[in-house]
Amino acid sequence: MSGEPRLAQVLAGAPRGGAENFFVRLVTGLHREGGLEQRAFIRPHPDRVARLREAGVPVSGFRFPGPLRPLAHYRYRRALAAYRPDRVLTWMNRASAATPPGPYTLISRLGHYYDLKHYRHADYWIGITRGICDHLVRGGMPAARVVHLPNFADETPVTPLPRDSFDTPAGPLLLAAGRLHRNKGFDVLLQALARLPDATLWLAGSGPEEDALRAMATQLGVTGRVRFLGWRNDVTALMASVDVFVCPSRHEGLGSIVLEAWAHGCPIVATASQGPAELIRAGETGLLTPLDRVDALADALRDLLADGAARRRLADMARDHYRAHYSRQVVLGGYRDFFTSLPARGR
């Protein structure tokens, strides 16, 4: 393997999250494809460590450094230097800020419109949307060193759940998923649900707004038609079980959840936040509604729930679009070509 580029993948992420899930998909996917030697430098969350090691990826676990953890900082930098990588890919703020320039090509991957102060010391930058790439260039990064590489979905085949799961009544069934945070706009979705008296919502996720959302559901009189499912590891199976997936976000860097819906044949209605508005071809691969417009969201959902042919058409066109532009094969090829095209600086 000595002739293969040596890549360190660095993530100081939370136990759960969309970026953290994609990290595992990308690292394991590149490992299976071959052509790169990799090591993952991550926080020692047991599930993530186990999934990576099961796939054959070497893992080094760290309590990632902050300003009050000089010993952790030293240990991470010493381990990174000992690996002698040719390229280092850092994910999000903490890993990027903790990783210094060195005798390697340093690449920072941005999945949102982050403060660029954590990223200026890198050699290259990956933006997962064209909007994020524009954000990098406007922030002073050289356009020739900014690369657009999107995510791909979890394409593992799934078995739909019975529609009466979670004591769900018969009728139209909606799904929304994500961290229960104001940015996700689930309060708007609950208000729209109140205007759809026959529909039930599965809401998969956990977060700081859960109590407020439960209280809102009670206030709106929709408690009997909302199932708070908590954090789920089977969101794609949920997608295969429902009529429409809803992404009501106020802010969404990419909207990886849109790709999941496309890959698993679930028609989608989304608000025109950053990522979904870039991804979705309105009326072809999904429906878009304005931000914070309860009436528009309710109307779009009502119309789509009433038209099975329209749902099938949107799902089919979205799946074809995903396969052509965002599939695992396409995106892994883009990453592999990018990494192998860079001049070696390490070892």
Order of alpha helices (4+ residues) and beta strands (2+ residues): beta-alpha-beta-alpha-beta-alpha-beta-alpha-beta-beta-alpha-beta-beta-alpha-beta-alpha-beta-alpha-beta-alpha-beta-alpha-beta-alpha-alpha-alpha
